[in-house]
Amino acid sequence: MSDQDYQKLDKRIKALEEKLGTSEKSEKKPKKSSAYNDFMKEYISEQKSKGSTKSHKELFADGAKAWNARRVP
């Protein structure tokens, strides 16, 4: 393909992107975190600040158990 062909294709792509509104990546708004996510974030940070020597994986498992325990009547 010649340079002129590339320029024509580039113009067509830009025109189509403008028509569709996709010329720039749309900025996605961050999702609102769930109550579970907020709980886990707080739980793990509390445990680490208390000086827990458990791994993140172990703290996450403990946090999931604590979440379930507080939800069950």
CHARMM internal coordinates of N, CA and C (Angstrom, degrees):
IC EDIT
DIST 1 N 1 CA 1.4575
DIST 1 CA 1 C 1.5180
ANGL 1 N 1 CA 1 C 108.64
DIST 1 C 2 N 1.3030
ANGL 1 CA 1 C 2 N 112.73
DIHE 1 N 1 CA 1 C 2 N 143.78
DIST 2 N 2 CA 1.4493
ANGL 1 C 2 N 2 CA 116.96
DIHE 1 CA 1 C 2 N 2 CA 179.97
DIST 2 CA 2 C 1.5210
ANGL 2 N 2 CA 2 C 110.44
DIHE 1 C 2 N 2 CA 2 C -85.00
DIST 2 C 3 N 1.3071
ANGL 2 CA 2 C 3 N 114.05
DIHE 2 N 2 CA 2 C 3 N 167.99
DIST 3 N 3 CA 1.4694
ANGL 2 C 3 N 3 CA 120.41
DIHE 2 CA 2 C 3 N 3 CA 179.16
DIST 3 CA 3 C 1.5252
ANGL 3 N 3 CA 3 C 110.32
DIHE 2 C 3 N 3 CA 3 C -61.46
DIST 3 C 4 N 1.3121
ANGL 3 CA 3 C 4 N 115.80
DIHE 3 N 3 CA 3 C 4 N -35.41
DIST 4 N 4 CA 1.4661
ANGL 3 C 4 N 4 CA 120.72
DIHE 3 CA 3 C 4 N 4 CA 179.70
DIST 4 CA 4 C 1.5354
ANGL 4 N 4 CA 4 C 110.34
DIHE 3 C 4 N 4 CA 4 C -65.97
DIST 4 C 5 N 1.3096
ANGL 4 CA 4 C 5 N 117.24
DIHE 4 N 4 CA 4 C 5 N -38.64
DIST 5 N 5 CA 1.4588
ANGL 4 C 5 N 5 CA 121.42
DIHE 4 CA 4 C 5 N 5 CA 178.18
DIST 5 CA 5 C 1.5338
ANGL 5 N 5 CA 5 C 110.50
DIHE 4 C 5 N 5 CA 5 C -63.63
DIST 5 C 6 N 1.3296
ANGL 5 CA 5 C 6 N 116.18
DIHE 5 N 5 CA 5 C 6 N -42.08
DIST 6 N 6 CA 1.4587
ANGL 5 C 6 N 6 CA 120.36
DIHE 5 CA 5 C 6 N 6 CA 177.99
DIST 6 CA 6 C 1.5259
ANGL 6 N 6 CA 6 C 111.03
DIHE 5 C 6 N 6 CA 6 C -62.26
DIST 6 C 7 N 1.3077
ANGL 6 CA 6 C 7 N 116.90
DIHE 6 N 6 CA 6 C 7 N -40.04
DIST 7 N 7 CA 1.4627
ANGL 6 C 7 N 7 CA 120.64
DIHE 6 CA 6 C 7 N 7 CA 179.70
DIST 7 CA 7 C 1.5290
ANGL 7 N 7 CA 7 C 110.82
DIHE 6 C 7 N 7 CA 7 C -65.18
DIST 7 C 8 N 1.3325
ANGL 7 CA 7 C 8 N 116.69
DIHE 7 N 7 CA 7 C 8 N -40.93
DIST 8 N 8 CA 1.4628
ANGL 7 C 8 N 8 CA 120.49
DIHE 7 CA 7 C 8 N 8 CA 178.04
DIST 8 CA 8 C 1.5209
ANGL 8 N 8 CA 8 C 110.87
DIHE 7 C 8 N 8 CA 8 C -63.16
DIST 8 C 9 N 1.3368
ANGL 8 CA 8 C 9 N 115.86
DIHE 8 N 8 CA 8 C 9 N -44.35
DIST 9 N 9 CA 1.4638
ANGL 8 C 9 N 9 CA 119.61
DIHE 8 CA 8 C 9 N 9 CA 179.10
DIST 9 CA 9 C 1.5237
ANGL 9 N 9 CA 9 C 111.02
DIHE 8 C 9 N 9 CA 9 C -64.23
DIST 9 C 10 N 1.3086
ANGL 9 CA 9 C 10 N 116.58
DIHE 9 N 9 CA 9 C 10 N -39.72
DIST 10 N 10 CA 1.4596
ANGL 9 C 10 N 10 CA 120.84
DIHE 9 CA 9 C 10 N 10 CA 178.62
DIST 10 CA 10 C 1.5266
ANGL 10 N 10 CA 10 C 110.65
DIHE 9 C 10 N 10 CA 10 C -62.06
DIST 10 C 11 N 1.3191
ANGL 10 CA 10 C 11 N 117.00
DIHE 10 N 10 CA 10 C 11 N -41.99
DIST 11 N 11 CA 1.4705
ANGL 10 C 11 N 11 CA 120.77
DIHE 10 CA 10 C 11 N 11 CA 178.24
DIST 11 CA 11 C 1.5222
ANGL 11 N 11 CA 11 C 110.72
DIHE 10 C 11 N 11 CA 11 C -63.87
DIST 11 C 12 N 1.3435
ANGL 11 CA 11 C 12 N 116.74
DIHE 11 N 11 CA 11 C 12 N -41.86
DIST 12 N 12 CA 1.4660
ANGL 11 C 12 N 12 CA 120.09
DIHE 11 CA 11 C 12 N 12 CA 179.41
DIST 12 CA 12 C 1.5218
ANGL 12 N 12 CA 12 C 111.04
DIHE 11 C 12 N 12 CA 12 C -64.54
DIST 12 C 13 N 1.3204
ANGL 12 CA 12 C 13 N 116.31
DIHE 12 N 12 CA 12 C 13 N -40.80
DIST 13 N 13 CA 1.4740
ANGL 12 C 13 N 13 CA 120.39
DIHE 12 CA 12 C 13 N 13 CA 179.09
DIST 13 CA 13 C 1.5140
ANGL 13 N 13 CA 13 C 110.12
DIHE 12 C 13 N 13 CA 13 C -63.00
DIST 13 C 14 N 1.3161
ANGL 13 CA 13 C 14 N 117.53
DIHE 13 N 13 CA 13 C 14 N -45.61
DIST 14 N 14 CA 1.4687
ANGL 13 C 14 N 14 CA 121.03
DIHE 13 CA 13 C 14 N 14 CA 179.40
DIST 14 CA 14 C 1.5196
ANGL 14 N 14 CA 14 C 111.03
DIHE 13 C 14 N 14 CA 14 C -61.81
DIST 14 C 15 N 1.3343
ANGL 14 CA 14 C 15 N 117.01
DIHE 14 N 14 CA 14 C 15 N -40.77
DIST 15 N 15 CA 1.4616
ANGL 14 C 15 N 15 CA 120.61
DIHE 14 CA 14 C 15 N 15 CA 179.61
DIST 15 CA 15 C 1.5261
ANGL 15 N 15 CA 15 C 110.59
DIHE 14 C 15 N 15 CA 15 C -64.36
DIST 15 C 16 N 1.3233
ANGL 15 CA 15 C 16 N 116.89
DIHE 15 N 15 CA 15 C 16 N -42.71
DIST 16 N 16 CA 1.4656
ANGL 15 C 16 N 16 CA 120.60
DIHE 15 CA 15 C 16 N 16 CA 178.78
DIST 16 CA 16 C 1.5255
ANGL 16 N 16 CA 16 C 111.17
DIHE 15 C 16 N 16 CA 16 C -66.46
DIST 16 C 17 N 1.3289
ANGL 16 CA 16 C 17 N 117.24
DIHE 16 N 16 CA 16 C 17 N -39.98
DIST 17 N 17 CA 1.4596
ANGL 16 C 17 N 17 CA 120.39
DIHE 16 CA 16 C 17 N 17 CA 178.65
DIST 17 CA 17 C 1.5185
ANGL 17 N 17 CA 17 C 110.97
DIHE 16 C 17 N 17 CA 17 C -63.21
DIST 17 C 18 N 1.3306
ANGL 17 CA 17 C 18 N 116.64
DIHE 17 N 17 CA 17 C 18 N -40.86
DIST 18 N 18 CA 1.4644
ANGL 17 C 18 N 18 CA 120.26
DIHE 17 CA 17 C 18 N 18 CA 177.97
DIST 18 CA 18 C 1.5236
ANGL 18 N 18 CA 18 C 110.64
DIHE 17 C 18 N 18 CA 18 C -64.74
DIST 18 C 19 N 1.3240
ANGL 18 CA 18 C 19 N 115.88
DIHE 18 N 18 CA 18 C 19 N -39.97
DIST 19 N 19 CA 1.4602
ANGL 18 C 19 N 19 CA 120.78
DIHE 18 CA 18 C 19 N 19 CA 179.47
DIST 19 CA 19 C 1.5287
ANGL 19 N 19 CA 19 C 110.93
DIHE 18 C 19 N 19 CA 19 C -64.09
DIST 19 C 20 N 1.3282
ANGL 19 CA 19 C 20 N 116.07
DIHE 19 N 19 CA 19 C 20 N -40.39
DIST 20 N 20 CA 1.4500
ANGL 19 C 20 N 20 CA 120.60
DIHE 19 CA 19 C 20 N 20 CA -178.95
DIST 20 CA 20 C 1.5249
ANGL 20 N 20 CA 20 C 112.93
DIHE 19 C 20 N 20 CA 20 C -86.77
DIST 20 C 21 N 1.3080
ANGL 20 CA 20 C 21 N 117.00
DIHE 20 N 20 CA 20 C 21 N -15.17
DIST 21 N 21 CA 1.4551
ANGL 20 C 21 N 21 CA 120.46
DIHE 20 CA 20 C 21 N 21 CA -178.87
DIST 21 CA 21 C 1.5124
ANGL 21 N 21 CA 21 C 113.10
DIHE 20 C 21 N 21 CA 21 C 76.78
DIST 21 C 22 N 1.3229
ANGL 21 CA 21 C 22 N 116.74
DIHE 21 N 21 CA 21 C 22 N 29.13
DIST 22 N 22 CA 1.4612
ANGL 21 C 22 N 22 CA 120.18
DIHE 21 CA 21 C 22 N 22 CA -178.09
DIST 22 CA 22 C 1.5191
ANGL 22 N 22 CA 22 C 112.05
DIHE 21 C 22 N 22 CA 22 C -118.60
DIST 22 C 23 N 1.3018
ANGL 22 CA 22 C 23 N 118.43
DIHE 22 N 22 CA 22 C 23 N 23.52
DIST 23 N 23 CA 1.4513
ANGL 22 C 23 N 23 CA 119.65
DIHE 22 CA 22 C 23 N 23 CA -176.60
DIST 23 CA 23 C 1.5231
ANGL 23 N 23 CA 23 C 111.83
DIHE 22 C 23 N 23 CA 23 C -67.15
DIST 23 C 24 N 1.3034
ANGL 23 CA 23 C 24 N 117.79
DIHE 23 N 23 CA 23 C 24 N -32.81
DIST 24 N 24 CA 1.4604
ANGL 23 C 24 N 24 CA 121.90
DIHE 23 CA 23 C 24 N 24 CA 176.70
DIST 24 CA 24 C 1.5224
ANGL 24 N 24 CA 24 C 107.51
DIHE 23 C 24 N 24 CA 24 C -116.61
DIST 24 C 25 N 1.3110
ANGL 24 CA 24 C 25 N 116.26
DIHE 24 N 24 CA 24 C 25 N 151.15
DIST 25 N 25 CA 1.4556
ANGL 24 C 25 N 25 CA 118.63
DIHE 24 CA 24 C 25 N 25 CA 176.00
DIST 25 CA 25 C 1.5186
ANGL 25 N 25 CA 25 C 107.97
DIHE 24 C 25 N 25 CA 25 C -64.40
DIST 25 C 26 N 1.2997
ANGL 25 CA 25 C 26 N 115.44
DIHE 25 N 25 CA 25 C 26 N 129.36
DIST 26 N 26 CA 1.4548
ANGL 25 C 26 N 26 CA 118.58
DIHE 25 CA 25 C 26 N 26 CA 179.38
DIST 26 CA 26 C 1.5140
ANGL 26 N 26 CA 26 C 109.29
DIHE 25 C 26 N 26 CA 26 C -72.59
DIST 26 C 27 N 1.3069
ANGL 26 CA 26 C 27 N 114.98
DIHE 26 N 26 CA 26 C 27 N 139.01
DIST 27 N 27 CA 1.4563
ANGL 26 C 27 N 27 CA 119.46
DIHE 26 CA 26 C 27 N 27 CA 179.39
DIST 27 CA 27 C 1.5186
ANGL 27 N 27 CA 27 C 108.44
DIHE 26 C 27 N 27 CA 27 C -80.01
DIST 27 C 28 N 1.3136
ANGL 27 CA 27 C 28 N 114.74
DIHE 27 N 27 CA 27 C 28 N 124.88
DIST 28 N 28 CA 1.4511
ANGL 27 C 28 N 28 CA 119.47
DIHE 27 CA 27 C 28 N 28 CA 179.80
DIST 28 CA 28 C 1.5166
ANGL 28 N 28 CA 28 C 108.97
DIHE 27 C 28 N 28 CA 28 C -91.17
DIST 28 C 29 N 1.3100
ANGL 28 CA 28 C 29 N 114.86
DIHE 28 N 28 CA 28 C 29 N 137.44
DIST 29 N 29 CA 1.4491
ANGL 28 C 29 N 29 CA 119.67
DIHE 28 CA 28 C 29 N 29 CA 175.89
DIST 29 CA 29 C 1.5180
ANGL 29 N 29 CA 29 C 107.62
DIHE 28 C 29 N 29 CA 29 C -79.55
DIST 29 C 30 N 1.3171
ANGL 29 CA 29 C 30 N 116.82
DIHE 29 N 29 CA 29 C 30 N 138.58
DIST 30 N 30 CA 1.4659
ANGL 29 C 30 N 30 CA 117.93
DIHE 29 CA 29 C 30 N 30 CA 179.02
DIST 30 CA 30 C 1.5292
ANGL 30 N 30 CA 30 C 110.72
DIHE 29 C 30 N 30 CA 30 C -64.59
DIST 30 C 31 N 1.3249
ANGL 30 CA 30 C 31 N 115.06
DIHE 30 N 30 CA 30 C 31 N 142.79
DIST 31 N 31 CA 1.4587
ANGL 30 C 31 N 31 CA 119.37
DIHE 30 CA 30 C 31 N 31 CA 178.70
DIST 31 CA 31 C 1.5146
ANGL 31 N 31 CA 31 C 110.06
DIHE 30 C 31 N 31 CA 31 C -69.01
DIST 31 C 32 N 1.3159
ANGL 31 CA 31 C 32 N 114.75
DIHE 31 N 31 CA 31 C 32 N 149.53
DIST 32 N 32 CA 1.4559
ANGL 31 C 32 N 32 CA 119.12
DIHE 31 CA 31 C 32 N 32 CA 174.21
DIST 32 CA 32 C 1.5210
ANGL 32 N 32 CA 32 C 106.73
DIHE 31 C 32 N 32 CA 32 C -72.49
DIST 32 C 33 N 1.3220
ANGL 32 CA 32 C 33 N 115.96
DIHE 32 N 32 CA 32 C 33 N 131.49
DIST 33 N 33 CA 1.4624
ANGL 32 C 33 N 33 CA 118.64
DIHE 32 CA 32 C 33 N 33 CA -177.82
DIST 33 CA 33 C 1.5267
ANGL 33 N 33 CA 33 C 110.05
DIHE 32 C 33 N 33 CA 33 C -73.35
DIST 33 C 34 N 1.3192
ANGL 33 CA 33 C 34 N 114.50
DIHE 33 N 33 CA 33 C 34 N 148.83
DIST 34 N 34 CA 1.4625
ANGL 33 C 34 N 34 CA 120.38
DIHE 33 CA 33 C 34 N 34 CA -178.43
DIST 34 CA 34 C 1.5244
ANGL 34 N 34 CA 34 C 109.91
DIHE 33 C 34 N 34 CA 34 C -78.90
DIST 34 C 35 N 1.3108
ANGL 34 CA 34 C 35 N 115.75
DIHE 34 N 34 CA 34 C 35 N 168.23
DIST 35 N 35 CA 1.4637
ANGL 34 C 35 N 35 CA 121.00
DIHE 34 CA 34 C 35 N 35 CA 177.66
DIST 35 CA 35 C 1.5273
ANGL 35 N 35 CA 35 C 110.05
DIHE 34 C 35 N 35 CA 35 C -61.29
DIST 35 C 36 N 1.3292
ANGL 35 CA 35 C 36 N 115.97
DIHE 35 N 35 CA 35 C 36 N -37.27
DIST 36 N 36 CA 1.4676
ANGL 35 C 36 N 36 CA 120.89
DIHE 35 CA 35 C 36 N 36 CA 178.44
DIST 36 CA 36 C 1.5262
ANGL 36 N 36 CA 36 C 110.81
DIHE 35 C 36 N 36 CA 36 C -63.05
DIST 36 C 37 N 1.3364
ANGL 36 CA 36 C 37 N 116.15
DIHE 36 N 36 CA 36 C 37 N -46.62
DIST 37 N 37 CA 1.4587
ANGL 36 C 37 N 37 CA 119.85
DIHE 36 CA 36 C 37 N 37 CA 179.78
DIST 37 CA 37 C 1.5218
ANGL 37 N 37 CA 37 C 111.34
DIHE 36 C 37 N 37 CA 37 C -62.33
DIST 37 C 38 N 1.3161
ANGL 37 CA 37 C 38 N 116.96
DIHE 37 N 37 CA 37 C 38 N -42.01
DIST 38 N 38 CA 1.4654
ANGL 37 C 38 N 38 CA 120.75
DIHE 37 CA 37 C 38 N 38 CA 178.09
DIST 38 CA 38 C 1.5266
ANGL 38 N 38 CA 38 C 110.62
DIHE 37 C 38 N 38 CA 38 C -62.94
DIST 38 C 39 N 1.3341
ANGL 38 CA 38 C 39 N 116.16
DIHE 38 N 38 CA 38 C 39 N -43.11
DIST 39 N 39 CA 1.4568
ANGL 38 C 39 N 39 CA 120.87
DIHE 38 CA 38 C 39 N 39 CA 179.47
DIST 39 CA 39 C 1.5261
ANGL 39 N 39 CA 39 C 110.97
DIHE 38 C 39 N 39 CA 39 C -61.54
DIST 39 C 40 N 1.3378
ANGL 39 CA 39 C 40 N 116.25
DIHE 39 N 39 CA 39 C 40 N -47.98
DIST 40 N 40 CA 1.4624
ANGL 39 C 40 N 40 CA 120.47
DIHE 39 CA 39 C 40 N 40 CA -178.00
DIST 40 CA 40 C 1.5264
ANGL 40 N 40 CA 40 C 111.50
DIHE 39 C 40 N 40 CA 40 C -63.34
DIST 40 C 41 N 1.3094
ANGL 40 CA 40 C 41 N 116.87
DIHE 40 N 40 CA 40 C 41 N -41.50
DIST 41 N 41 CA 1.4520
ANGL 40 C 41 N 41 CA 120.47
DIHE 40 CA 40 C 41 N 41 CA 179.22
DIST 41 CA 41 C 1.5296
ANGL 41 N 41 CA 41 C 110.28
DIHE 40 C 41 N 41 CA 41 C -60.68
DIST 41 C 42 N 1.3201
ANGL 41 CA 41 C 42 N 115.52
DIHE 41 N 41 CA 41 C 42 N -45.49
DIST 42 N 42 CA 1.4581
ANGL 41 C 42 N 42 CA 120.32
DIHE 41 CA 41 C 42 N 42 CA -179.64
DIST 42 CA 42 C 1.5303
ANGL 42 N 42 CA 42 C 111.09
DIHE 41 C 42 N 42 CA 42 C -68.29
DIST 42 C 43 N 1.3243
ANGL 42 CA 42 C 43 N 116.75
DIHE 42 N 42 CA 42 C 43 N -43.64
DIST 43 N 43 CA 1.4647
ANGL 42 C 43 N 43 CA 121.48
DIHE 42 CA 42 C 43 N 43 CA -178.69
DIST 43 CA 43 C 1.5279
ANGL 43 N 43 CA 43 C 111.37
DIHE 42 C 43 N 43 CA 43 C -60.00
DIST 43 C 44 N 1.3173
ANGL 43 CA 43 C 44 N 116.56
DIHE 43 N 43 CA 43 C 44 N -49.15
DIST 44 N 44 CA 1.4617
ANGL 43 C 44 N 44 CA 120.55
DIHE 43 CA 43 C 44 N 44 CA -177.39
DIST 44 CA 44 C 1.5221
ANGL 44 N 44 CA 44 C 110.79
DIHE 43 C 44 N 44 CA 44 C -65.62
DIST 44 C 45 N 1.3266
ANGL 44 CA 44 C 45 N 117.12
DIHE 44 N 44 CA 44 C 45 N -41.78
DIST 45 N 45 CA 1.4652
ANGL 44 C 45 N 45 CA 118.64
DIHE 44 CA 44 C 45 N 45 CA 179.74
DIST 45 CA 45 C 1.5286
ANGL 45 N 45 CA 45 C 111.19
DIHE 44 C 45 N 45 CA 45 C -66.23
DIST 45 C 46 N 1.3393
ANGL 45 CA 45 C 46 N 117.67
DIHE 45 N 45 CA 45 C 46 N -36.65
DIST 46 N 46 CA 1.4668
ANGL 45 C 46 N 46 CA 121.00
DIHE 45 CA 45 C 46 N 46 CA 176.90
DIST 46 CA 46 C 1.5292
ANGL 46 N 46 CA 46 C 110.82
DIHE 45 C 46 N 46 CA 46 C -63.51
DIST 46 C 47 N 1.3217
ANGL 46 CA 46 C 47 N 116.15
DIHE 46 N 46 CA 46 C 47 N -44.87
DIST 47 N 47 CA 1.4646
ANGL 46 C 47 N 47 CA 120.37
DIHE 46 CA 46 C 47 N 47 CA -178.83
DIST 47 CA 47 C 1.5260
ANGL 47 N 47 CA 47 C 111.16
DIHE 46 C 47 N 47 CA 47 C -64.17
DIST 47 C 48 N 1.3256
ANGL 47 CA 47 C 48 N 116.39
DIHE 47 N 47 CA 47 C 48 N -40.96
DIST 48 N 48 CA 1.4599
ANGL 47 C 48 N 48 CA 119.64
DIHE 47 CA 47 C 48 N 48 CA 179.60
DIST 48 CA 48 C 1.5241
ANGL 48 N 48 CA 48 C 110.83
DIHE 47 C 48 N 48 CA 48 C -68.16
DIST 48 C 49 N 1.3351
ANGL 48 CA 48 C 49 N 116.56
DIHE 48 N 48 CA 48 C 49 N -36.65
DIST 49 N 49 CA 1.4670
ANGL 48 C 49 N 49 CA 118.78
DIHE 48 CA 48 C 49 N 49 CA -179.91
DIST 49 CA 49 C 1.5282
ANGL 49 N 49 CA 49 C 111.47
DIHE 48 C 49 N 49 CA 49 C -70.96
DIST 49 C 50 N 1.3282
ANGL 49 CA 49 C 50 N 116.95
DIHE 49 N 49 CA 49 C 50 N -24.61
DIST 50 N 50 CA 1.4639
ANGL 49 C 50 N 50 CA 121.27
DIHE 49 CA 49 C 50 N 50 CA 176.66
DIST 50 CA 50 C 1.5262
ANGL 50 N 50 CA 50 C 111.04
DIHE 49 C 50 N 50 CA 50 C -76.91
DIST 50 C 51 N 1.3174
ANGL 50 CA 50 C 51 N 116.92
DIHE 50 N 50 CA 50 C 51 N -7.86
DIST 51 N 51 CA 1.4570
ANGL 50 C 51 N 51 CA 120.98
DIHE 50 CA 50 C 51 N 51 CA 177.38
DIST 51 CA 51 C 1.5132
ANGL 51 N 51 CA 51 C 113.65
DIHE 50 C 51 N 51 CA 51 C 92.85
DIST 51 C 52 N 1.3064
ANGL 51 CA 51 C 52 N 117.53
DIHE 51 N 51 CA 51 C 52 N 24.70
DIST 52 N 52 CA 1.4606
ANGL 51 C 52 N 52 CA 120.52
DIHE 51 CA 51 C 52 N 52 CA 179.43
DIST 52 CA 52 C 1.5254
ANGL 52 N 52 CA 52 C 110.25
DIHE 51 C 52 N 52 CA 52 C -61.94
DIST 52 C 53 N 1.3100
ANGL 52 CA 52 C 53 N 115.53
DIHE 52 N 52 CA 52 C 53 N 138.94
DIST 53 N 53 CA 1.4642
ANGL 52 C 53 N 53 CA 120.27
DIHE 52 CA 52 C 53 N 53 CA 178.97
DIST 53 CA 53 C 1.5249
ANGL 53 N 53 CA 53 C 111.58
DIHE 52 C 53 N 53 CA 53 C -98.27
DIST 53 C 54 N 1.3212
ANGL 53 CA 53 C 54 N 116.90
DIHE 53 N 53 CA 53 C 54 N 5.43
DIST 54 N 54 CA 1.4635
ANGL 53 C 54 N 54 CA 121.27
DIHE 53 CA 53 C 54 N 54 CA 179.35
DIST 54 CA 54 C 1.5242
ANGL 54 N 54 CA 54 C 109.67
DIHE 53 C 54 N 54 CA 54 C -72.36
DIST 54 C 55 N 1.3197
ANGL 54 CA 54 C 55 N 115.02
DIHE 54 N 54 CA 54 C 55 N 154.18
DIST 55 N 55 CA 1.4603
ANGL 54 C 55 N 55 CA 120.11
DIHE 54 CA 54 C 55 N 55 CA 177.37
DIST 55 CA 55 C 1.5294
ANGL 55 N 55 CA 55 C 108.88
DIHE 54 C 55 N 55 CA 55 C -73.86
DIST 55 C 56 N 1.3150
ANGL 55 CA 55 C 56 N 115.08
DIHE 55 N 55 CA 55 C 56 N 165.55
DIST 56 N 56 CA 1.4613
ANGL 55 C 56 N 56 CA 120.02
DIHE 55 CA 55 C 56 N 56 CA 179.04
DIST 56 CA 56 C 1.5287
ANGL 56 N 56 CA 56 C 110.35
DIHE 55 C 56 N 56 CA 56 C -60.07
DIST 56 C 57 N 1.3169
ANGL 56 CA 56 C 57 N 115.99
DIHE 56 N 56 CA 56 C 57 N -38.68
DIST 57 N 57 CA 1.4680
ANGL 56 C 57 N 57 CA 121.15
DIHE 56 CA 56 C 57 N 57 CA 179.59
DIST 57 CA 57 C 1.5294
ANGL 57 N 57 CA 57 C 110.96
DIHE 56 C 57 N 57 CA 57 C -61.85
DIST 57 C 58 N 1.3264
ANGL 57 CA 57 C 58 N 116.66
DIHE 57 N 57 CA 57 C 58 N -43.02
DIST 58 N 58 CA 1.4668
ANGL 57 C 58 N 58 CA 120.92
DIHE 57 CA 57 C 58 N 58 CA 179.42
DIST 58 CA 58 C 1.5302
ANGL 58 N 58 CA 58 C 110.68
DIHE 57 C 58 N 58 CA 58 C -67.70
DIST 58 C 59 N 1.3342
ANGL 58 CA 58 C 59 N 116.10
DIHE 58 N 58 CA 58 C 59 N -41.12
DIST 59 N 59 CA 1.4654
ANGL 58 C 59 N 59 CA 119.41
DIHE 58 CA 58 C 59 N 59 CA 177.97
DIST 59 CA 59 C 1.5269
ANGL 59 N 59 CA 59 C 110.95
DIHE 58 C 59 N 59 CA 59 C -63.50
DIST 59 C 60 N 1.3182
ANGL 59 CA 59 C 60 N 115.96
DIHE 59 N 59 CA 59 C 60 N -37.55
DIST 60 N 60 CA 1.4609
ANGL 59 C 60 N 60 CA 119.99
DIHE 59 CA 59 C 60 N 60 CA 179.09
DIST 60 CA 60 C 1.5268
ANGL 60 N 60 CA 60 C 110.24
DIHE 59 C 60 N 60 CA 60 C -64.90
DIST 60 C 61 N 1.3173
ANGL 60 CA 60 C 61 N 116.83
DIHE 60 N 60 CA 60 C 61 N -42.48
DIST 61 N 61 CA 1.4667
ANGL 60 C 61 N 61 CA 121.22
DIHE 60 CA 60 C 61 N 61 CA 178.65
DIST 61 CA 61 C 1.5288
ANGL 61 N 61 CA 61 C 110.00
DIHE 60 C 61 N 61 CA 61 C -63.09
DIST 61 C 62 N 1.3383
ANGL 61 CA 61 C 62 N 116.67
DIHE 61 N 61 CA 61 C 62 N -44.07
DIST 62 N 62 CA 1.4654
ANGL 61 C 62 N 62 CA 120.56
DIHE 61 CA 61 C 62 N 62 CA 178.01
DIST 62 CA 62 C 1.5255
ANGL 62 N 62 CA 62 C 111.00
DIHE 61 C 62 N 62 CA 62 C -63.12
DIST 62 C 63 N 1.3140
ANGL 62 CA 62 C 63 N 115.84
DIHE 62 N 62 CA 62 C 63 N -39.57
DIST 63 N 63 CA 1.4534
ANGL 62 C 63 N 63 CA 120.38
DIHE 62 CA 62 C 63 N 63 CA 178.90
DIST 63 CA 63 C 1.5204
ANGL 63 N 63 CA 63 C 112.01
DIHE 62 C 63 N 63 CA 63 C -64.02
DIST 63 C 64 N 1.3312
ANGL 63 CA 63 C 64 N 116.30
DIHE 63 N 63 CA 63 C 64 N -39.86
DIST 64 N 64 CA 1.4653
ANGL 63 C 64 N 64 CA 120.60
DIHE 63 CA 63 C 64 N 64 CA 178.06
DIST 64 CA 64 C 1.5269
ANGL 64 N 64 CA 64 C 110.28
DIHE 63 C 64 N 64 CA 64 C -63.78
DIST 64 C 65 N 1.3324
ANGL 64 CA 64 C 65 N 116.79
DIHE 64 N 64 CA 64 C 65 N -39.68
DIST 65 N 65 CA 1.4765
ANGL 64 C 65 N 65 CA 120.35
DIHE 64 CA 64 C 65 N 65 CA 177.42
DIST 65 CA 65 C 1.5235
ANGL 65 N 65 CA 65 C 109.94
DIHE 64 C 65 N 65 CA 65 C -65.52
DIST 65 C 66 N 1.3254
ANGL 65 CA 65 C 66 N 116.61
DIHE 65 N 65 CA 65 C 66 N -41.42
DIST 66 N 66 CA 1.4689
ANGL 65 C 66 N 66 CA 120.07
DIHE 65 CA 65 C 66 N 66 CA 179.34
DIST 66 CA 66 C 1.5260
ANGL 66 N 66 CA 66 C 110.65
DIHE 65 C 66 N 66 CA 66 C -65.40
DIST 66 C 67 N 1.3148
ANGL 66 CA 66 C 67 N 116.80
DIHE 66 N 66 CA 66 C 67 N -36.88
DIST 67 N 67 CA 1.4752
ANGL 66 C 67 N 67 CA 120.67
DIHE 66 CA 66 C 67 N 67 CA 178.04
DIST 67 CA 67 C 1.5298
ANGL 67 N 67 CA 67 C 109.94
DIHE 66 C 67 N 67 CA 67 C -63.37
DIST 67 C 68 N 1.3101
ANGL 67 CA 67 C 68 N 115.92
DIHE 67 N 67 CA 67 C 68 N -46.85
DIST 68 N 68 CA 1.4655
ANGL 67 C 68 N 68 CA 120.53
DIHE 67 CA 67 C 68 N 68 CA -179.07
DIST 68 CA 68 C 1.5353
ANGL 68 N 68 CA 68 C 110.65
DIHE 67 C 68 N 68 CA 68 C -66.20
DIST 68 C 69 N 1.3143
ANGL 68 CA 68 C 69 N 117.83
DIHE 68 N 68 CA 68 C 69 N -37.83
DIST 69 N 69 CA 1.4615
ANGL 68 C 69 N 69 CA 121.35
DIHE 68 CA 68 C 69 N 69 CA -179.47
DIST 69 CA 69 C 1.5325
ANGL 69 N 69 CA 69 C 111.79
DIHE 68 C 69 N 69 CA 69 C -65.84
DIST 69 C 70 N 1.3192
ANGL 69 CA 69 C 70 N 116.04
DIHE 69 N 69 CA 69 C 70 N -35.63
DIST 70 N 70 CA 1.4648
ANGL 69 C 70 N 70 CA 118.33
DIHE 69 CA 69 C 70 N 70 CA -178.56
DIST 70 CA 70 C 1.5309
ANGL 70 N 70 CA 70 C 111.84
DIHE 69 C 70 N 70 CA 70 C -80.16
DIST 70 C 71 N 1.3059
ANGL 70 CA 70 C 71 N 117.72
DIHE 70 N 70 CA 70 C 71 N -18.03
DIST 71 N 71 CA 1.4645
ANGL 70 C 71 N 71 CA 121.40
DIHE 70 CA 70 C 71 N 71 CA -179.83
DIST 71 CA 71 C 1.5167
ANGL 71 N 71 CA 71 C 112.71
DIHE 70 C 71 N 71 CA 71 C -88.16
DIST 71 C 72 N 1.3346
ANGL 71 CA 71 C 72 N 117.49
DIHE 71 N 71 CA 71 C 72 N -26.34
DIST 72 N 72 CA 1.4632
ANGL 71 C 72 N 72 CA 121.45
DIHE 71 CA 71 C 72 N 72 CA -178.92
DIST 72 CA 72 C 1.5285
ANGL 72 N 72 CA 72 C 108.78
DIHE 71 C 72 N 72 CA 72 C -81.71
DIST 72 C 73 N 1.3490
ANGL 72 CA 72 C 73 N 117.23
DIHE 72 N 72 CA 72 C 73 N 127.66
DIST 73 N 73 CA 1.4717
ANGL 72 C 73 N 73 CA 119.05
DIHE 72 CA 72 C 73 N 73 CA -178.49
DIST 73 CA 73 C 1.5135
ANGL 73 N 73 CA 73 C 113.35
DIHE 72 C 73 N 73 CA 73 C -70.90
END
COOR INIT
IC SEED 1 N 1 CA 1 C
IC BUILD
